[in-house]
């Protein structure tokens, strides 16, 4: 399961630098598959469902609060024992995204894909 940020976010930014996949972005900011990963060339996001160049800017998923790109979120699997965004969030708005359920094995495979392992 990926993590999502709820509307209760206070935009403190504590979560963003903690993400080992660079999956967290400030509200209104464009994102790229290549940000903080080893992805290059054409990639297909599992959740985005589109083929795109890894360096192409993608539209912000939220304009008002920080957001997490599901295609890049591994719940910190392979890096930490728990999602670091949730661990540092002062208002507990980083929660499991029940609409994007992934097994521990799938999360580790995503980590390998993102980081070329």
N, C-alpha and C positions, 0 to 999 in steps of 0.2 A: 504494500500500500504506500502510495506517495504521501507526502505531507502537504497540507494547504494552510494558507494564512487567512484567517477570518476577518470580517469587517471590524472586529474589535481592535485591530492593529492600531497602535498609537504612532506608527512611523518613527520609532526610535532608531531603527537600523542595526540593532544588536545582532540580529540573525544573519545578515548578509555576509560579513567576513568569516563567519563560522562554517559556511557551506563548502565542503571539499569539492563540489561539482560545479560551483558557480551557477547554481540553479535559482538563486534568489535575486530579485531585482526590485529596485525602487519603483513605486507606482508611476506610470507614464513612460518608463524607460523601455526602449527596444531591447530585445535579447537576441543572442546568436547561439547556435549549437556549439560553435567553436570556443565560446567564452569559457576559459578554464578547463577545456578538455583537449584531447588530441584529435578530435574529429576534423576531417578535411573533405573536400569534394562534396559529392551529393550524398545526403543522408535522408533517411526516412524516419520520422518520429513515430513511435508506436502510438502515442496519444494524439499527436497533431495530425497524423495520417496523411501527410503530404511529403513529397520529395522536394528538397530544397538544398541549396548550397550551404554548407556549414557556416560560411562567413556572411551569409545574407541576413540583414536585420529582419527580425520578426516583430510584429506588432505587440505592444504591451498587453498583458492579460488583465491588468487592472490599472486604472488611471489614478485611483485615490490612495491605495495602500500598497505596501510591499506585496509581492506575489512570488510563487514558486512555480517554475516550469516543470510540469509533471514528467516530461520526456527526459529531464536531466536529474530528477530527484531519485536518490537511491536509499533514502532514510539513513544515510551515512553508513550503509552496509559496507563492510570491508575496510572502513576507516575507524569507526567508533562503535561502541556498544549501544548507543542511543542517538536519535536525531539531535544534532547540536543546536539547530534552530529552536527546537522546543525546550531544550535545556537552558538556553539563555534568555528566552522570551519573558519579559517582566509581567506580561498580562495573559500568558497562556493562550495565545491565539494561533500558535502553530500546532495543528492537530492532524490526525490521520484523515486522509481523503478517502472516504468510503466509496467514492465513485471511481477510484483508481486503485484497485486491489492487486497487489503483486506478492508472490511468495518470496521468502528469503532467497531462494535460488534465482529467481527472476531478477531480484534487486542486485545480486552479485554479478549476474550476467550483464546487466545494464552498466554496472561500474566498469567491468572489463571492456565493454564496447566504448564507453565514453573516454576511457583513459588508455586505450590501445594495449591492453594486457593480454 
